[in-house]
């Protein structure tokens, strides 16, 4: 073996030889694997079989891979001969060879499951083997392979310093490597490798279980978060419904109490003074009783409508309907009622029929509410204009008043439940804040649209559009 120390080798002090004779002393091949007698090598050692019947059922390989790295072909051959027929845990050996550090790196790159590497120190350079150690541990990040460092020149790699500085598992002087010693090294390091790989298998299995359990926990957390979100939403809905209930009770207490008190007072007056009352006085009180009872009836009707809408029990049957006659009757009815406030209701149309795809009764209820509001909030002596128009897609109904108009804040509250606006009825009429809420829900149920255009001091125009019906 020709030794050529590497001028760039960083660990010169580590491998300083005591003298030149020690530095370049070459061992005789006969001493390389010292054998006590031939029988030990060719009979006993060939039959070494250890720790039988302990094969791990979880292992999928049937061989142990050992890499022998040495630039001396005789060393490679002798190692292979000694380990012939060697088994451990019922698995045979596969011997891989490399005669240089560079070739060793190539083999290591091709085989990630090598159990043991017998590694010569001095090959193409004086520290080639140690560079391979660094390559294994640092570059390949392989912490499993057992590294047995072998050297024929201990002066280049003192055992104490090498073990201290490098992450190797065993150190051997070639001159001391008998067949028995090799057997012991292989057995001990395979046992260590097997135990390490078993632990690694457990670790990977545990890590997999942790990942699985973490995924399950995350899924449960997501489900819990979803349930918490639903619970939060339900709590918010419950609080909202509780507020609406309080508002509902307040409306009922106020809007039903007043007409009931009036009816009670009128009936008591009739009972007490009927004998002394003129006929026209009795009729006037009866009219007042009728008016107050009508107000209560309308309120109860509105509350029932809201209940039906929010429960999803709206009974709507859509079909093609000529809405002109419906609107004409409504205009006629409110023309009479509006005269009490000296309000003129005008009706503007340009065609003989307006076919809409609606439910007839629901359409009547919507326009009844819009025209009623226009009359209710218009000052005395003003006008209410009702218009019908159409195109190829929609039938459009407009109800315009000359009232005070709506502020920006009022527009934000339009069509809300129990919404009380700034404007007040001009003839003492009752207002529950439910009419426009019902209108919006019913229009949406018939696939229509409703909105309001208004300016302060000019009045308001409520517009409802419905899908066009098909002419027969």
QUIJOMO-V799850 format. One record per backbone hydrogen bond with DSSP energy under -0.5 kcal/mol. CO is the residue of the C=O (numbers start at 1). NH is the residue of the N-H. If there is no record, write none. Layout:
co->CO nh->NH
co->CO nh->NH
This chain:
co->1 nh->3
co->4 nh->126
co->5 nh->7
co->6 nh->9
co->9 nh->12
co->11 nh->15
co->13 nh->16
co->14 nh->158
co->19 nh->23
co->20 nh->24
co->22 nh->25
co->28 nh->31
co->28 nh->32
co->29 nh->33
co->31 nh->34
co->37 nh->40
co->37 nh->41
co->38 nh->42
co->39 nh->43
co->39 nh->44
co->40 nh->45
co->43 nh->47
co->44 nh->47
co->45 nh->48
co->48 nh->87
co->50 nh->89
co->51 nh->54
co->56 nh->59
co->62 nh->92
co->64 nh->94
co->65 nh->115
co->65 nh->116
co->66 nh->68
co->66 nh->96
co->67 nh->69
co->67 nh->118
co->68 nh->70
co->68 nh->98
co->69 nh->120
co->71 nh->73
co->72 nh->76
co->73 nh->77
co->74 nh->78
co->75 nh->79
co->76 nh->80
co->77 nh->81
co->78 nh->82
co->79 nh->83
co->81 nh->84
co->83 nh->86
co->86 nh->93
co->87 nh->50
co->88 nh->91
co->91 nh->88
co->92 nh->64
co->94 nh->66
co->94 nh->96
co->96 nh->68
co->98 nh->70
co->100 nh->104
co->101 nh->105
co->102 nh->106
co->103 nh->107
co->104 nh->108
co->105 nh->109
co->106 nh->110
co->107 nh->111
co->111 nh->114
co->113 nh->65
co->115 nh->146
co->116 nh->67
co->117 nh->119
co->117 nh->148
co->118 nh->69
co->118 nh->120
co->119 nh->150
co->121 nh->123
co->121 nh->129
co->125 nh->123
co->125 nh->128
co->127 nh->131
co->128 nh->132
co->129 nh->133
co->130 nh->134
co->131 nh->135
co->132 nh->136
co->133 nh->137
co->134 nh->138
co->134 nh->139
co->135 nh->140
co->136 nh->142
co->141 nh->143
co->145 nh->147
co->146 nh->117
co->146 nh->148
co->147 nh->149
co->147 nh->169
co->147 nh->170
co->148 nh->119
co->149 nh->172
co->150 nh->121
co->151 nh->174
co->153 nh->156
co->153 nh->157
co->158 nh->162
co->159 nh->163
co->160 nh->164
co->161 nh->165
co->162 nh->166
co->166 nh->168
co->170 nh->149
co->172 nh->151
co->172 nh->174
co->173 nh->176
co->174 nh->177
co->176 nh->178
co->178 nh->182
co->179 nh->183
co->180 nh->184
co->181 nh->185
co->182 nh->186
co->183 nh->187
co->184 nh->188
co->185 nh->189
co->186 nh->190
co->187 nh->191
co->188 nh->192
co->189 nh->193
co->190 nh->194
co->191 nh->195
co->192 nh->196
co->193 nh->197
co->194 nh->198
co->195 nh->199
co->196 nh->200
co->197 nh->201
co->198 nh->202
co->199 nh->203
co->200 nh->204
co->201 nh->205
co->202 nh->206
co->203 nh->207
co->204 nh->208
co->205 nh->209
co->206 nh->210
co->207 nh->211
co->208 nh->212
co->209 nh->213
co->210 nh->214
co->211 nh->215
co->212 nh->216
co->213 nh->217
co->214 nh->218
co->215 nh->219
co->216 nh->220
co->217 nh->221
co->218 nh->222
co->219 nh->223
co->220 nh->224
co->221 nh->225
co->222 nh->226
co->223 nh->227
co->224 nh->228
co->225 nh->229
co->226 nh->230
co->227 nh->231
co->228 nh->232
co->229 nh->233
co->230 nh->234
co->231 nh->235
co->232 nh->236
co->233 nh->237
co->234 nh->238
co->235 nh->239
co->236 nh->240
co->237 nh->241
co->238 nh->242
co->239 nh->243
co->240 nh->244
co->241 nh->245
co->242 nh->246
co->243 nh->247
co->244 nh->248
co->245 nh->249
co->246 nh->250
co->247 nh->251
co->248 nh->252
co->249 nh->253
co->250 nh->254
co->251 nh->255
co->251 nh->256
co->252 nh->256
co->252 nh->257
co->253 nh->257
co->254 nh->258
co->255 nh->259
co->256 nh->260
co->257 nh->261
co->258 nh->262
co->259 nh->263
co->260 nh->264
co->261 nh->265
co->262 nh->266
co->263 nh->267
co->264 nh->268
co->265 nh->269
co->266 nh->270
co->267 nh->271
co->268 nh->272
co->269 nh->273
co->270 nh->274
co->273 nh->276
co->273 nh->277
co->274 nh->277
co->278 nh->282
co->279 nh->283
co->280 nh->284
co->281 nh->285
co->282 nh->286
co->283 nh->287
co->284 nh->288
co->285 nh->289
co->286 nh->290
co->287 nh->291
co->288 nh->292
co->289 nh->293
co->290 nh->294
co->291 nh->295
co->292 nh->296
co->293 nh->297
co->294 nh->298
co->295 nh->299
co->296 nh->300
co->297 nh->301
co->298 nh->302
co->299 nh->303
co->300 nh->304
co->301 nh->305
co->302 nh->306
co->303 nh->307
co->304 nh->308
co->305 nh->309
co->306 nh->310
co->307 nh->311
co->308 nh->313
co->309 nh->312
co->314 nh->316
co->316 nh->318
co->319 nh->358
co->321 nh->323
co->321 nh->356
co->323 nh->327
co->324 nh->328
co->325 nh->329
co->326 nh->330
co->327 nh->331
co->328 nh->332
co->329 nh->333
co->330 nh->334
co->331 nh->335
co->332 nh->336
co->333 nh->337
co->334 nh->338
co->335 nh->339
co->336 nh->339
co->337 nh->340
co->338 nh->341
co->338 nh->343
co->339 nh->342
co->341 nh->381
co->343 nh->345
co->344 nh->346
co->344 nh->384
co->346 nh->386
co->347 nh->349
co->348 nh->388
co->354 nh->323
co->354 nh->356
co->355 nh->469
co->356 nh->321
co->356 nh->358
co->358 nh->319
co->358 nh->360
co->359 nh->363
co->360 nh->364
co->361 nh->365
co->362 nh->366
co->363 nh->367
co->364 nh->368
co->365 nh->369
co->366 nh->370
co->367 nh->371
co->368 nh->372
co->369 nh->373
co->370 nh->374
co->371 nh->375
co->372 nh->376
co->373 nh->377
co->374 nh->378
co->376 nh->426
co->379 nh->382
co->382 nh->344
co->384 nh->346
co->385 nh->400
co->386 nh->348
co->387 nh->398
co->389 nh->396
co->393 nh->468
co->394 nh->391
co->395 nh->466
co->396 nh->389
co->397 nh->464
co->398 nh->387
co->399 nh->462
co->400 nh->385
co->404 nh->457
co->407 nh->411
co->408 nh->412
co->409 nh->413
co->410 nh->413
co->410 nh->414
co->413 nh->416
co->416 nh->419
co->418 nh->420
co->419 nh->421
co->433 nh->418
co->433 nh->419
co->434 nh->438
co->435 nh->439
co->436 nh->440
co->437 nh->441
co->438 nh->442
co->439 nh->443
co->440 nh->444
co->441 nh->445
co->442 nh->446
co->443 nh->446
co->443 nh->448
co->444 nh->447
co->449 nh->465
co->451 nh->463
co->453 nh->461
co->455 nh->458
co->455 nh->459
co->459 nh->455
co->460 nh->401
co->461 nh->453
co->461 nh->463
co->462 nh->399
co->463 nh->451
co->464 nh->397
co->465 nh->449
co->466 nh->395
co->467 nh->357
co->469 nh->471
